[in-house]
Amino acid sequence: MGLFGNKEEKKAQKIEDINAKFGMTELDQKDIDSLQLIQTELDKFGLSLKPDDAQKPLLAYMSILMQQNWMLMRQLDRVNQKLDKLIEK
């Protein structure tokens, strides 16, 4: 039971680190759950392991796409917040 809790704590910390790294500090629980699912899927494929030379270009490309996605999510969040303010008026 202690091991399960420790594993969950590590997973939660990893998600918090990703959120902070990409400036996504105001995610709601559904978004956090989705992020956890993405991280779980990446872990299944061993992408958290040290890549060999053949994998490095692919992982670099994936990293670029992921950073672009985070940027788009931040922009969409800002648009959504502005829309919410307009609706409140």
C-alpha positions in Angstrom: 0.0 0.0 0.0 2.9 2.4 0.8 4.5 1.7 -2.5 1.3 2.5 -4.4 1.0 5.8 -2.5 4.6 6.6 -3.2 4.1 5.8 -6.9 1.1 8.1 -7.1 3.0 10.9 -5.3 5.8 10.7 -7.8 3.3 10.7 -10.7 1.5 13.8 -9.2 4.9 15.6 -8.7 5.8 14.8 -12.3 2.6 16.4 -13.5 3.1 19.4 -11.3 6.6 19.8 -12.7 5.3 19.6 -16.3 2.6 22.2 -15.5 5.2 24.6 -14.0 7.6 24.0 -16.9 5.1 24.9 -19.5 3.3 27.6 -17.6 0.0 25.7 -17.1 -0.6 26.4 -13.5 -4.3 27.0 -13.7 -5.4 23.7 -15.2 -8.7 22.2 -14.0 -9.0 18.6 -12.9 -10.1 17.3 -16.3 -7.0 18.7 -17.9 -4.8 17.3 -15.2 -6.4 13.9 -15.7 -5.7 14.1 -19.4 -2.1 15.1 -18.8 -1.7 12.1 -16.5 -3.1 9.9 -19.2 -0.6 11.3 -21.7 2.3 10.8 -19.4 1.2 7.2 -18.6 1.0 6.5 -22.4 4.5 7.9 -22.9 5.8 5.8 -20.1 4.3 2.7 -21.6 6.4 3.2 -24.7 9.6 3.8 -22.7 10.0 7.3 -23.9 11.2 8.4 -20.5 14.2 6.1 -21.0 17.5 7.4 -22.5 17.0 7.2 -26.3 19.5 5.7 -28.7 20.9 7.6 -31.6 18.2 6.5 -34.0 15.4 7.7 -31.6 16.9 11.2 -30.9 15.6 12.9 -34.0 12.1 11.5 -33.5 12.1 12.5 -29.8 13.3 16.0 -30.7 10.5 16.4 -33.2 8.0 15.1 -30.7 9.4 17.6 -28.1 8.9 20.5 -30.6 5.3 19.4 -31.2 4.6 19.1 -27.5 6.0 22.6 -26.8 3.9 24.0 -29.6 0.8 22.3 -28.2 1.5 23.8 -24.7 1.8 27.2 -26.3 -1.5 26.7 -28.1 -3.2 25.6 -24.9 -2.0 28.7 -23.1 -3.3 30.9 -25.8 -6.6 29.1 -25.9 -6.9 29.5 -22.2 -6.3 33.2 -22.4 -9.0 33.5 -25.1 -11.4 31.5 -23.0 -10.7 33.7 -20.0 -11.4 36.8 -22.1 -14.6 35.2 -23.4 -15.7 34.4 -19.8 -15.2 38.1 -18.9 -17.3 39.3 -21.9 -20.1 36.9 -20.9 -20.1 38.2 -17.4 -20.7 41.8 -18.6 
